[in-house]
Amino acid sequence: MKIYMIAGELSGDKLGVSLMKGLKSLSEDKIEFHGVGGPLMSSEGLQSQFPMDELSVIGLVEILPKYFHLKRRIQECADAIAALKPDVVITIDSPDFCLRVAKLVREQGDTRTVHYVAPSVWAWRPGRAAKMAPMIDQVLALLPFEPPYMEAHGMRCDFVGHPVVSEPVATEEEATAFRAEQAIDAAPLALVLPGSRRSEVSRLLPTFVETMELLQSERPELKFVLPAAAPVAELVVELTSGMANPPIILDPRNVDDATFATQKRAAFKAANVALAASGTVSLELSASSTPMVIAYDVSWLSRKIFQRMLKIDTLTLANLVTDTREIPEFLGENCRADLIAPGVLGVLDQPTKQQKIVNQTMELLGRGAEDPGIRAARAVLDGLKAR
């Protein structure tokens, strides 16, 4: 069996490797993996056609300088699929890129197409479900309320669970050991998570640095730890170097992958509060029962466009899954240090208010059920058989 996969960012790479493992374990046939992916998917046998990080661009305005390059990459993927003639094409998230590839694939023939991660049509651009239906046969959804949005337009949609529910979480003992190793001990600890894309770190981290400085003046005993994603580690060091008391930076360039992953999990568990960019990180924090504040912004023009298009009043997934608004957000023009710092202190002083929410989030996403990678693989194979 030949499978062509595309992942456009780190979260997609994680979904992709889990799906690849699931397919290997369930399929009776030997599987060849082709396409575009990151280091995790490469470790499972995919040779990436070009570096995945070329696709990691966020924001409507930010993508414009790379438009023609991305357009060439879309055509290159479609040409590779036409030459390979795979049994199925699986695109993972990054809909602005992936669905354009799927459109070209459908124009070339009837190769089965599966899109992993339902576009958030419930949040903005609801017309995307109808537009993707002619080019996508099946959708794998991470959130339990998403299938009806896809099924309404004729696509098969399987809720397969969110991968965060099966990822390892640090123990209390590991959290205590982390505090001792970093000389934090019993001091209050804030986790700082400005994102994994260069564009968002460049935009958010200066505000997060200002927030940390305000918090340090208000609570001198408060410590900070910042786990940096590998593609932006150098930028994180650069942007925090001017602080009088910079955060403890967990730098993946200085240790092997397994050690860094262990350190990061321990930091999540050890933290009393987190300041994080919007995204799936709110679910990772929920898995560790870490109370949080979410802050996010894009360029001025992108912000104005998004404000007109958004259909929801929260971007935090834990709020959406539980249909609550317990987790504070500072978005767009409110993504300011003078507003964020009091919000962080409020959560730090009353952490138990979020406990019920984060636990409920994990239950609704499938904690305790079959591994999402296996569920996703079973859905893909079932779709192929049903066809």
Secondary structure, DSSP 8 states (H G I E B T S, - for coil): -EEEEEE-SHHHHHHHHHHHHHHHHH-SS--EEEEE--HHHHHTT-EESS-GGGG---STTTTGGGHHHHHHHHHHHHHHHHHH--SEEEEES-HHHHHHHHHHHHHH---EEEEES---TTTB-TTHHHHHTTT-SEEEESSTT-HHHHHTTT-EEEE---GGGGS----HHHHHHHHHHTT-TTS-EEEEE--SSHHHHHHHHHHHHHHHHHHHHH-TT-EEEEE--GGGHHHHHHHHTT-SS--EEE-GGGS-HHHHHHHHHHHHHH-SEEEE-SSTHHHHHHHTT--EEEEE---HHHHHHHHHHB--S---HHHHHHT---S-EEEGGG--HHHHHHHHHHHHH-GGGGHHHHHHHHHHTTTTSS-HHHHHHHHHHHHHHH-
